[in-house]
Amino acid sequence: MVDRREIEIEVQRENAAMVGLPYDFLVNPLGAVRSTFEKAISSGSNPSSFDGNDWGALEPFRHFLFDQNGLSKVPILNASSVRCVQPNTLVRFRGMIQDMLGNEFYVGAYKDGTTWKTTKYTDSSQCPTGVSPDMRIWERRLLYCVPVPGKSSWTESSSLGEINHSAEGTSETRQKRCRLDENAVDHMDLHASSDELQNSSSTKKLKDEQLSLGLPSQNISTAATSSLSTLCAERDFLPCLVKVYDTVESELKLNDVFEFIGVITLGTEQKAEKDDHDEFSDGLSEDLSVQFPPDMVPRLHCVIHRKLAVHDFLRTSHVLEPTTHRIKEIRATLLNHLTVTLGNDGLAAHFLLLHLLSKVHARVDSMAVGKLSLNLTGFNRESMSIFGNQLRLTVKSLLPFTEYIPLTVEYLNTASLAPKKDYEINRLVPGVLQLAEGTHLMIDETQLEVGTLSSLGVENARLLKNLMELQKVEYDFKYYKMDMATDVQLLILSEGKSNILPADLVVPFQPSSVGSSAITDMDALEAWGWYLSNVRSLPHSIGSEMQQVVENDLVAVKQADRSLGSQDLSRLLTIGRLVSASYGETSLSLEHWQMVKELERLRRERLT
């Protein structure tokens, strides 16, 4: 077992070795903050002007991270690496903003004798207690962030070596700390009786975790009786309380995915310095410490943040040339793989490809233009065990964010789909449908049997229908409800046409063989992920000549089938856009419009 004293000695040696260096961005980022602050003060700047403004501390970080390729050296903070990082070092956290907790006041600057000092980007201050005219009270925003819901494990595997190197390679001390913490976890007693568990300190810890996960408060007592093995099973989930400085409010929105780069403070450090807090520092610290225990929810003082998109989570290790020829090659191999996955059903594979390329690119009144939800019918429990599972694994391997709902009457009657505001703890309790933009949601209706929906079940069915039709999720703030726009791809697998979830496209599934959907070519997998992410964002237009052709065809289609409405005609235009994009083209050609009409003809044949 590693001696903690040995670790302390190693840390002291490292600190001694750093004497003479002004700062190290990775190991001592606060040194850079203090250095730039002292420079600003010495040049005659007034600390009163620094609240909400950068005095020059960010520029050295930007230069290090982006001009000197320092970003790749900054360890990613997650449930695996958190045991290895040292407090007050530079880390980056990638996650979704699940709740916005308001603002917090803190002592940002104070005078120590005749010298001005700053506590920005820290949790504690060493300034004198009480109110003094030589203190400057500043403000920061608090965000509760979580790993992106449904994030595939492979999104971090490509940089795992880099993470391990940056998290452990800085010093032997980090390696020793990892071994020490892993040793402590390995020796946890997971066999305590329920009575012992009720009375143990671990029960409180478990309750705290329920709050940190955003679970409803009424479920905490029930969760407290569960075993510690459940706690360990969810160790891959690491939320983070991000404190943001000098940022306009409009830059950060609920459910956006960001990479926050900043200074981490951990629970052990905060406990040791608890007595040093003044009355302004961590103005909400008491409530935060209860709801977000520092030893389970690390604090990240954000220096720089950047919004992430789906392509930022891809496993691509090299840049692919976006030439039309290359895109056509990738399209052909991906379509072939989807066809094999779907039992050699080429038509279903074509529509699945278009579905995976769809995204909301505009909103007109209540319409979400560009979405293309898909309902594959003809599934039963047996075919789900074969083709459904293959399809689910394939989608998960292609897209960074995927979710799966096995829809049953019991699920509808009990699930918390919509986020709700709990004013007792002043938290937004998350729901299943609080998802990041670009998430793929697969719903399995083959397990749905005859039953009675409760009022909650009816409400949940309505929420799912609104998500599918409007691409909106209704958030419940108790005194009012608010529709939040989203962009989620929905795929429904059912025996017959879904009555609960009316999709844009209904395609009867007709497999003719069973093939292996296993993917062994990693280069192909990288190319497919790149293709799905980049092609779906291509611009689109229709030339004047093609516009006239399309209008004439739509009039003819409407005359042939009077039951068709504006949404059906809009769907054909969406398919046309997606077919063009699938070939890497930005305008609709006659050839691709003919393909749209043929695909629609074959689909309607199956429906009759």
C-alpha positions as CSV (number, residue, x, y, z in Angstrom):
1,M,0.0,0.0,0.0
2,V,1.3,3.4,-0.9
3,D,2.2,5.7,2.0
4,R,0.5,9.1,1.8
5,R,3.6,10.7,3.3
6,E,5.6,9.4,0.4
7,I,3.2,11.1,-2.0
8,E,3.5,14.4,0.0
9,I,7.3,14.2,-0.3
10,E,7.1,13.7,-4.0
11,V,4.8,16.7,-4.4
12,Q,7.2,18.8,-2.4
13,R,10.1,17.7,-4.6
14,E,8.2,18.7,-7.7
15,N,7.3,22.1,-6.2
16,A,10.9,22.6,-5.3
17,A,12.0,21.7,-8.9
18,M,9.7,24.3,-10.2
19,V,11.3,27.2,-8.3
20,G,12.3,29.9,-10.8
21,L,9.6,29.1,-13.3
22,P,6.9,31.9,-13.4
23,Y,4.2,29.3,-13.9
24,D,3.3,26.0,-15.7
25,F,0.0,26.0,-17.5
26,L,-0.7,22.4,-16.8
27,V,0.6,22.0,-13.2
28,N,0.2,25.5,-12.0
29,P,-2.4,27.4,-14.0
30,L,-3.1,29.7,-11.1
31,G,0.5,30.9,-11.4
32,A,-0.4,32.3,-14.8
33,V,-3.5,34.0,-13.4
34,R,-1.5,35.6,-10.6
35,S,1.3,36.7,-12.8
36,T,-1.0,38.5,-15.3
37,F,-3.0,40.0,-12.4
38,E,0.2,41.4,-10.8
39,K,1.3,42.8,-14.2
40,A,-2.1,44.5,-14.7
41,I,-2.0,46.0,-11.2
42,S,1.6,47.2,-11.7
43,S,0.6,49.0,-14.9
44,G,-1.9,51.1,-12.9
45,S,-5.2,49.2,-13.5
46,N,-7.9,49.3,-10.9
47,P,-9.1,46.0,-9.5
48,S,-12.7,47.4,-9.5
49,S,-12.7,47.3,-13.3
50,F,-11.9,43.6,-13.4
51,D,-15.3,42.1,-12.5
52,G,-16.7,40.7,-15.7
53,N,-13.6,41.6,-17.6
54,D,-10.4,39.9,-18.5
55,W,-7.3,41.7,-17.3
56,G,-5.1,39.7,-19.8
57,A,-5.1,36.3,-18.1
58,L,-6.9,34.5,-21.0
59,E,-4.5,35.4,-23.8
60,P,-1.5,33.3,-22.4
61,F,-3.9,30.4,-22.0
62,R,-5.2,30.7,-25.6
63,H,-1.7,30.9,-26.9
64,F,-0.7,27.8,-25.0
65,L,-3.8,25.8,-25.8
66,F,-4.4,26.7,-29.5
67,D,-1.2,28.2,-30.9
68,Q,1.3,25.8,-29.1
69,N,-1.0,22.7,-29.3
70,G,-1.2,22.6,-25.6
71,L,-4.9,21.4,-25.7
72,S,-3.8,17.9,-26.4
73,K,-1.7,17.8,-23.2
74,V,-4.6,18.8,-21.0
75,P,-6.2,15.7,-19.4
76,I,-9.9,15.1,-19.9
77,L,-11.8,14.9,-16.7
78,N,-14.0,11.9,-16.4
79,A,-14.8,9.1,-13.9
80,S,-11.6,7.3,-14.8
81,S,-9.2,10.2,-14.8
82,V,-10.6,12.0,-11.7
83,R,-8.5,9.8,-9.4
84,C,-5.3,10.8,-11.1
85,V,-5.6,14.6,-11.4
86,Q,-4.1,16.9,-8.8
87,P,-6.1,19.8,-7.4
88,N,-5.5,23.3,-8.9
89,T,-4.2,21.8,-12.1
90,L,-5.6,22.4,-15.6
91,V,-8.2,19.9,-16.9
92,R,-10.9,19.9,-19.5
93,F,-14.4,18.6,-19.0
94,R,-16.7,17.7,-21.9
95,G,-20.4,17.7,-21.0
96,M,-23.9,18.9,-21.4
97,I,-25.3,21.8,-19.4
98,Q,-28.1,20.1,-17.5
99,D,-29.0,22.9,-15.1
100,M,-28.1,26.6,-14.7
101,L,-27.8,27.4,-11.0
102,G,-27.6,31.1,-11.2
103,N,-24.8,33.4,-10.0
104,E,-22.5,33.3,-7.0
105,F,-20.7,36.3,-5.3
106,Y,-17.2,35.9,-4.1
107,V,-14.2,37.9,-3.0
108,G,-12.3,38.2,-6.2
109,A,-9.5,40.6,-5.1
110,Y,-8.2,41.9,-1.8
111,K,-5.3,43.8,-0.3
112,D,-2.7,42.0,1.7
113,G,-0.9,44.9,3.3
114,T,-0.1,47.1,0.3
115,T,-0.3,44.3,-2.3
116,W,-3.4,43.5,-4.3
117,K,-4.1,39.7,-4.7
118,T,-6.7,37.8,-6.5
119,T,-8.7,34.6,-5.8
120,K,-10.2,34.3,-9.2
121,Y,-10.5,30.7,-10.5
122,T,-10.3,29.3,-6.9
123,D,-12.9,28.1,-4.4
124,S,-11.2,29.5,-1.3
125,S,-9.5,32.7,-0.4
126,Q,-6.9,33.6,2.2
127,C,-8.2,37.2,2.6
128,P,-9.1,38.5,6.0
129,T,-12.6,37.7,7.3
130,G,-15.2,40.4,7.4
131,V,-16.0,43.3,5.1
132,S,-13.3,45.7,4.1
133,P,-13.0,48.6,1.6
134,D,-9.9,46.8,0.3
135,M,-12.1,43.9,-1.0
136,R,-13.6,43.5,-4.4
137,I,-16.8,41.4,-4.6
138,W,-17.1,39.7,-8.1
139,E,-19.7,37.4,-9.6
140,R,-19.5,34.1,-11.5
141,R,-22.1,31.8,-13.1
142,L,-22.7,28.2,-11.9
143,L,-23.5,25.4,-14.3
144,Y,-24.3,21.8,-13.4
145,C,-22.9,19.7,-16.2
146,V,-23.0,16.0,-16.9
147,P,-21.5,13.6,-19.5
148,V,-23.6,13.9,-22.6
149,P,-26.6,11.5,-22.2
150,G,-26.2,8.4,-24.4
151,K,-22.6,9.2,-25.2
152,S,-20.9,6.1,-26.7
153,S,-17.9,4.7,-24.9
154,W,-15.8,4.9,-28.1
155,T,-16.0,8.7,-28.2
156,E,-13.2,8.8,-25.6
157,S,-11.3,5.6,-26.5
158,S,-9.5,7.2,-29.4
159,S,-7.8,9.7,-27.1
160,L,-7.5,7.3,-24.1
161,G,-3.7,7.0,-24.5
162,E,-3.5,10.8,-24.7
163,I,-5.6,11.1,-21.6
164,N,-3.6,8.6,-19.7
165,H,-0.4,10.2,-20.7
166,S,-1.4,13.7,-19.8
167,A,-3.1,12.6,-16.6
168,E,-0.2,10.4,-15.4
169,G,2.9,11.4,-17.3
170,T,3.4,14.8,-15.6
171,S,4.8,13.1,-12.5
172,E,5.1,9.8,-10.7
173,T,3.0,11.2,-8.0
174,R,-0.1,11.0,-10.2
175,Q,0.5,7.4,-10.9
176,K,0.9,6.7,-7.2
177,R,-2.3,8.6,-6.4
178,C,-4.1,6.5,-9.1
179,R,-2.9,3.3,-7.6
180,L,-3.7,4.5,-4.1
181,D,-7.3,5.5,-5.0
182,E,-7.9,2.3,-7.0
183,N,-6.6,0.3,-4.0
184,A,-9.1,2.1,-1.7
185,V,-12.0,1.3,-4.1
186,D,-11.0,-2.3,-4.4
187,H,-11.3,-2.7,-0.6
188,M,-14.8,-1.3,-0.3
189,D,-17.1,-3.6,1.6
190,L,-19.9,-4.4,-0.8
191,H,-21.6,-6.9,1.4
192,A,-23.1,-4.8,4.2
193,S,-26.6,-5.8,5.3
194,S,-29.5,-3.4,4.5
195,D,-29.7,-2.5,8.2
196,E,-26.1,-1.6,8.3
197,L,-26.4,0.3,5.2
198,Q,-29.3,2.4,6.6
199,N,-27.2,3.5,9.5
200,S,-23.9,3.9,7.8
201,S,-22.2,7.1,6.6
202,S,-22.4,5.6,3.1
203,T,-26.1,6.0,3.2
204,K,-25.7,9.8,3.4
205,K,-23.2,9.6,0.6
206,L,-25.6,7.7,-1.5
207,K,-28.3,10.2,-0.8
208,D,-26.0,13.0,-1.9
209,E,-25.3,11.2,-5.1
210,Q,-28.9,10.9,-5.9
211,L,-29.1,14.7,-5.6
212,S,-26.0,15.1,-7.7
213,L,-27.5,12.9,-10.4
214,G,-30.6,15.1,-10.4
215,L,-33.0,12.4,-9.3
216,P,-36.3,13.5,-7.7
217,S,-36.1,14.1,-4.0
218,Q,-38.9,11.7,-3.2
219,N,-36.7,8.8,-4.6
220,I,-33.8,9.5,-2.3
221,S,-35.1,7.4,0.6
222,T,-35.7,4.5,-1.7
223,A,-32.3,4.8,-3.3
224,A,-30.7,4.8,0.2
225,T,-31.7,1.2,0.7
226,S,-29.9,0.0,-2.5
227,S,-26.5,-1.6,-2.1
228,L,-23.2,0.1,-2.6
229,S,-22.7,-2.1,-5.7
230,T,-25.2,0.2,-7.5
231,L,-23.0,3.1,-6.6
232,C,-19.9,1.4,-8.0
233,A,-21.8,0.3,-11.1
234,E,-22.4,4.0,-11.9
235,R,-18.9,5.2,-11.3
236,D,-18.6,5.9,-15.0
237,F,-20.9,8.9,-14.5
238,L,-19.0,12.0,-13.3
239,P,-21.0,15.3,-13.1
240,C,-19.2,18.6,-12.7
241,L,-20.0,21.9,-11.2
242,V,-18.6,24.5,-13.6
243,K,-18.0,28.0,-12.5
244,V,-17.8,30.4,-15.4
245,Y,-16.3,33.9,-15.4
246,D,-16.5,36.9,-17.7
247,T,-19.0,35.3,-20.1
248,V,-22.2,36.9,-21.6
249,E,-25.3,34.9,-20.7
250,S,-26.4,34.2,-24.2
251,E,-23.2,32.2,-24.9
252,L,-24.3,29.3,-22.6
253,K,-27.7,27.6,-23.0
254,L,-29.4,24.7,-21.4
255,N,-28.6,21.3,-23.1
256,D,-25.7,22.8,-25.1
257,V,-22.5,20.6,-25.2
258,F,-19.3,22.4,-24.2
259,E,-15.7,21.7,-23.5
260,F,-14.7,23.6,-20.3
261,I,-11.0,24.1,-19.8
262,G,-10.1,25.3,-16.4
263,V,-8.7,24.8,-12.9
264,I,-10.1,21.8,-10.9
265,T,-10.7,21.8,-7.2
266,L,-11.4,18.5,-5.5
267,G,-13.3,17.5,-2.3
268,T,-10.2,16.8,-0.2
269,E,-8.8,20.2,-0.9
270,Q,-12.1,22.0,-0.1
271,K,-12.5,20.2,3.2
272,A,-9.0,21.1,4.3
273,E,-9.7,24.8,3.5
274,K,-13.3,25.0,4.7
275,D,-12.4,27.1,7.7
276,D,-10.6,29.6,5.5
277,H,-13.8,30.7,3.6
278,D,-15.0,34.2,4.2
279,E,-18.6,35.2,4.2
280,F,-18.6,36.2,0.5
281,S,-16.6,33.3,-0.9
282,D,-18.9,30.6,-2.3
283,G,-22.0,32.5,-1.5
284,L,-24.1,29.4,-2.3
285,S,-21.5,27.0,-0.9
286,E,-23.7,25.6,1.9
287,D,-26.5,24.6,-0.5
288,L,-24.1,23.4,-3.1
289,S,-22.2,21.3,-0.7
290,V,-25.4,19.4,0.3
291,Q,-26.7,18.9,-3.2
292,F,-23.3,18.5,-4.9
293,P,-20.8,16.9,-2.4
294,P,-17.4,18.1,-3.4
295,D,-15.9,14.6,-3.1
296,M,-18.4,13.4,-5.7
297,V,-19.0,16.5,-7.9
298,P,-15.7,18.3,-8.6
299,R,-15.6,22.0,-9.2
300,L,-14.1,23.3,-12.4
301,H,-13.2,27.0,-12.6
302,C,-13.5,27.6,-16.3
303,V,-10.8,29.7,-18.0
304,I,-11.8,29.0,-21.6
305,H,-14.9,27.2,-23.0
306,R,-15.9,26.2,-26.5
307,K,-19.1,24.8,-27.8
308,L,-18.9,21.3,-29.3
309,A,-20.8,19.6,-32.1
310,V,-21.2,15.9,-32.9
311,H,-18.1,15.9,-35.1
312,D,-16.0,16.9,-32.2
313,F,-16.7,13.4,-30.6
314,L,-15.7,11.4,-33.7
315,R,-13.0,8.8,-33.6
316,T,-11.4,10.1,-36.8
317,S,-7.7,10.2,-36.5
318,H,-7.0,11.9,-39.9
319,V,-8.7,14.5,-42.0
320,L,-10.7,13.1,-44.9
321,E,-10.9,14.9,-48.2
322,P,-14.5,16.0,-48.8
323,T,-14.5,15.4,-52.5
324,T,-17.6,14.2,-54.3
325,H,-15.9,11.1,-55.5
326,R,-14.7,10.2,-52.0
327,I,-18.2,10.9,-50.5
328,K,-19.8,8.6,-53.1
329,E,-17.4,5.8,-52.2
330,I,-18.1,6.1,-48.5
331,R,-21.9,6.3,-49.2
332,A,-21.7,3.0,-51.2
333,T,-19.9,1.1,-48.5
334,L,-22.1,2.5,-45.7
335,L,-25.3,1.7,-47.6
336,N,-24.0,-1.8,-48.2
337,H,-23.3,-2.3,-44.4
338,L,-26.8,-1.0,-43.5
339,T,-28.3,-3.4,-46.1
340,V,-26.5,-6.3,-44.5
341,T,-27.6,-5.2,-41.0
342,L,-31.2,-5.1,-42.2
343,G,-31.2,-8.6,-43.6
344,N,-30.6,-7.5,-47.2
345,D,-33.5,-5.1,-47.3
346,G,-32.1,-2.5,-49.6
347,L,-35.1,-0.2,-49.5
348,A,-35.2,0.0,-45.7
349,A,-31.4,0.6,-45.8
350,H,-31.9,3.5,-48.2
351,F,-34.4,5.2,-45.9
352,L,-32.4,4.4,-42.8
353,L,-29.4,6.2,-44.4
354,L,-31.5,9.3,-45.2
355,H,-32.9,9.2,-41.6
356,L,-29.4,9.1,-40.2
357,L,-28.5,12.2,-42.3
358,S,-31.5,14.2,-41.2
359,K,-31.4,17.3,-39.0
360,V,-33.5,20.3,-38.2
361,H,-32.1,23.1,-40.4
362,A,-35.0,25.6,-40.1
363,R,-38.2,26.2,-38.2
364,V,-41.2,27.7,-40.0
365,D,-44.1,28.4,-37.6
366,S,-44.5,25.2,-35.7
367,M,-42.7,23.0,-38.3
368,A,-39.2,21.7,-37.8
369,V,-37.9,21.6,-41.4
370,G,-35.4,18.9,-42.2
371,K,-36.4,16.2,-39.6
372,L,-37.1,12.7,-40.9
373,S,-38.4,10.3,-38.3
374,L,-38.6,6.7,-39.4
375,N,-41.0,3.9,-38.4
376,L,-39.8,0.4,-39.5
377,T,-42.7,-2.0,-39.2
378,G,-42.9,-5.7,-39.4
379,F,-40.8,-6.3,-36.2
380,N,-41.8,-8.8,-33.5
381,R,-39.9,-10.0,-30.5
382,E,-38.0,-12.6,-32.5
383,S,-36.9,-10.3,-35.3
384,M,-36.0,-7.7,-32.7
385,S,-33.6,-10.1,-31.0
386,I,-31.8,-10.5,-34.4
387,F,-32.2,-7.5,-36.6
388,G,-33.2,-5.0,-33.9
389,N,-30.2,-5.7,-31.8
390,Q,-27.9,-5.6,-34.9
391,L,-29.4,-2.3,-35.9
392,R,-29.1,-0.9,-32.4
393,L,-25.4,-1.8,-32.2
394,T,-24.7,-0.5,-35.7
395,V,-26.3,2.9,-34.9
396,K,-24.4,3.1,-31.6
397,S,-21.1,2.4,-33.4
398,L,-21.8,5.1,-36.0
399,L,-23.2,8.0,-33.9
400,P,-21.7,9.6,-30.7
401,F,-25.0,10.1,-28.9
402,T,-27.6,7.4,-28.9
403,E,-30.5,6.5,-26.6
404,Y,-32.9,3.5,-26.5
405,I,-36.4,3.2,-25.0
406,P,-38.1,-0.2,-24.7
407,L,-41.7,1.2,-24.8
408,T,-44.2,-0.5,-22.6
409,V,-47.4,0.5,-20.8
410,E,-45.5,0.3,-17.5
411,Y,-42.7,2.5,-18.8
412,L,-45.2,5.2,-20.0
413,N,-46.9,5.1,-16.6
414,T,-43.8,5.4,-14.6
415,A,-41.1,7.2,-16.6
416,S,-40.0,10.8,-16.0
417,L,-39.6,12.0,-19.5
418,A,-39.9,15.8,-19.1
419,P,-37.5,17.8,-16.9
420,K,-39.2,19.4,-13.9
421,K,-38.3,22.2,-11.7
422,D,-38.0,21.3,-8.0
423,Y,-38.3,24.6,-6.1
424,E,-37.5,23.0,-2.7
425,I,-33.9,22.3,-3.8
426,N,-34.0,24.9,-6.6
427,R,-33.0,22.4,-9.2
428,L,-34.1,21.3,-12.6
429,V,-34.7,17.6,-12.2
430,P,-33.7,16.0,-15.5
431,G,-36.0,13.8,-17.6
432,V,-35.3,11.1,-20.2
433,L,-35.9,13.5,-23.0
434,Q,-33.4,16.1,-21.9
435,L,-31.0,15.3,-24.7
436,A,-28.2,17.0,-26.6
437,E,-28.6,18.2,-30.1
438,G,-27.8,15.4,-32.6
439,T,-28.9,12.5,-30.4
440,H,-30.4,9.5,-32.0
441,L,-33.3,7.9,-30.1
442,M,-34.5,4.4,-30.9
443,I,-37.8,3.3,-29.6
444,D,-38.8,-0.4,-29.4
445,E,-42.6,-0.8,-29.6
446,T,-42.5,-4.6,-30.0
447,Q,-42.9,-5.0,-26.2
448,L,-46.0,-2.8,-26.1
449,E,-49.1,-4.7,-25.0
450,V,-52.7,-3.9,-24.3
451,G,-53.1,-1.9,-21.1
452,T,-54.4,1.2,-19.4
453,L,-52.4,4.4,-19.4
454,S,-52.5,6.5,-16.3
455,S,-52.6,10.3,-16.4
456,L,-48.8,10.2,-16.4
457,G,-48.8,7.6,-19.2
458,V,-51.0,9.8,-21.3
459,E,-48.8,12.8,-20.6
460,N,-45.7,10.8,-21.5
461,A,-47.2,9.6,-24.8
462,R,-48.1,13.3,-25.6
463,L,-44.5,14.3,-24.9
464,L,-43.1,11.7,-27.2
465,K,-45.5,12.7,-30.0
466,N,-44.6,16.3,-29.7
467,L,-40.9,15.5,-29.8
468,M,-41.5,13.5,-33.0
469,E,-43.8,16.0,-34.7
470,L,-42.5,19.3,-33.5
471,Q,-38.9,18.5,-32.3
472,K,-39.8,20.2,-28.9
473,V,-39.8,19.0,-25.3
474,E,-42.1,20.6,-22.8
475,Y,-40.3,21.5,-19.5
476,D,-42.4,21.6,-16.4
477,F,-41.7,24.7,-14.2
478,K,-44.7,23.9,-12.0
479,Y,-46.3,27.3,-12.4
480,Y,-45.8,27.3,-16.2
481,K,-44.5,25.1,-19.0
482,M,-42.0,25.9,-21.6
483,D,-41.3,24.3,-25.0
484,M,-37.6,23.7,-25.5
485,A,-36.5,23.2,-29.1
486,T,-34.3,20.2,-29.8
487,D,-33.0,18.1,-32.7
488,V,-33.3,14.4,-32.1
489,Q,-33.5,11.7,-34.7
490,L,-36.3,9.2,-33.9
491,L,-36.4,5.7,-35.1
492,I,-39.4,3.5,-34.1
493,L,-39.3,-0.3,-34.5
494,S,-42.8,-1.8,-34.3
495,E,-45.0,-4.7,-35.5
496,G,-47.6,-2.5,-37.2
497,K,-47.7,1.3,-37.8
498,S,-47.2,3.1,-34.5
499,N,-50.3,4.7,-33.2
500,I,-48.5,6.5,-30.4
501,L,-45.7,7.9,-32.5
502,P,-46.7,9.0,-36.1
503,A,-43.4,9.1,-37.9
504,D,-42.6,11.0,-41.1
505,L,-41.9,7.8,-42.9
506,V,-43.4,4.3,-42.4
507,V,-41.4,1.6,-44.1
508,P,-42.4,-2.1,-43.8
509,F,-39.3,-4.1,-43.0
510,Q,-38.8,-7.1,-45.3
511,P,-35.5,-9.0,-44.6
512,S,-34.5,-11.9,-46.8
513,S,-31.4,-13.2,-45.0
514,V,-29.4,-12.9,-41.8
515,G,-25.9,-11.5,-42.1
516,S,-23.3,-10.4,-39.7
517,S,-23.2,-6.7,-38.9
518,A,-19.9,-6.9,-37.1
519,I,-17.4,-4.2,-38.2
520,T,-13.8,-5.2,-38.4
521,D,-12.5,-2.4,-40.7
522,M,-11.8,0.6,-38.3
523,D,-10.9,2.8,-41.2
524,A,-14.3,2.3,-42.7
525,L,-15.9,3.0,-39.4
526,E,-14.0,6.2,-39.1
527,A,-15.0,7.2,-42.6
528,W,-18.7,6.4,-42.0
529,G,-18.8,8.5,-38.8
530,W,-17.1,11.4,-40.6
531,Y,-19.6,11.1,-43.5
532,L,-22.7,11.1,-41.3
533,S,-21.5,14.1,-39.3
534,N,-20.3,16.3,-42.1
535,V,-22.6,15.5,-45.0
536,R,-25.7,16.3,-42.9
537,S,-24.5,19.8,-42.5
538,L,-24.1,20.6,-46.2
539,P,-26.1,23.6,-47.6
540,H,-28.8,22.9,-50.1
541,S,-30.5,24.7,-52.9
542,I,-32.8,24.0,-55.9
543,G,-32.2,25.7,-59.2
544,S,-34.9,27.6,-61.0
545,E,-35.3,24.9,-63.7
546,M,-35.4,22.0,-61.1
547,Q,-37.8,24.1,-59.0
548,Q,-40.3,24.1,-61.8
549,V,-39.9,20.3,-62.4
550,V,-40.4,19.7,-58.7
551,E,-43.5,21.9,-58.5
552,N,-45.1,20.2,-61.5
553,D,-44.4,16.7,-60.1
554,L,-45.8,17.7,-56.7
555,V,-49.0,19.0,-58.3
556,A,-49.3,15.7,-60.2
557,V,-48.8,13.7,-57.0
558,K,-51.4,15.7,-55.3
559,Q,-53.9,15.2,-58.1
560,A,-53.3,11.4,-58.1
561,D,-53.9,11.2,-54.3
562,R,-56.1,13.8,-52.8
563,S,-55.4,12.5,-49.3
564,L,-51.9,13.9,-49.4
565,G,-51.3,17.1,-47.4
566,S,-48.7,19.8,-47.3
567,Q,-46.6,17.7,-44.8
568,D,-46.4,14.8,-47.3
569,L,-45.2,17.2,-50.0
570,S,-42.8,18.8,-47.6
571,R,-41.5,15.3,-46.7
572,L,-40.7,14.7,-50.4
573,L,-38.6,17.9,-50.6
574,T,-36.8,16.8,-47.4
575,I,-36.0,13.4,-48.9
576,G,-34.7,15.2,-52.1
577,R,-32.4,17.4,-50.0
578,L,-31.1,14.3,-48.1
579,V,-30.6,12.3,-51.3
580,S,-28.5,15.1,-52.8
581,A,-26.5,15.5,-49.5
582,S,-25.9,11.8,-49.4
583,Y,-23.9,12.1,-52.6
584,G,-22.1,15.2,-51.3
585,E,-24.0,17.6,-53.6
586,T,-25.5,20.9,-52.5
587,S,-28.2,21.3,-55.2
588,L,-31.0,18.9,-56.3
589,S,-30.4,17.3,-59.7
590,L,-32.9,15.7,-62.0
591,E,-31.3,12.3,-61.4
592,H,-31.7,12.5,-57.7
593,W,-35.2,13.8,-57.9
594,Q,-36.1,10.8,-60.0
595,M,-34.5,8.6,-57.3
596,V,-36.7,10.3,-54.7
597,K,-39.8,9.5,-56.7
598,E,-38.7,5.9,-57.2
599,L,-38.0,5.3,-53.5
600,E,-41.4,6.8,-52.6
601,R,-43.1,4.5,-55.2
602,L,-41.4,1.4,-53.8
603,R,-42.3,2.4,-50.2
604,R,-46.0,3.0,-51.0
605,E,-46.1,-0.4,-52.8
606,R,-45.1,-2.0,-49.6
607,L,-47.8,-0.2,-47.7
608,T,-50.6,-1.5,-49.9
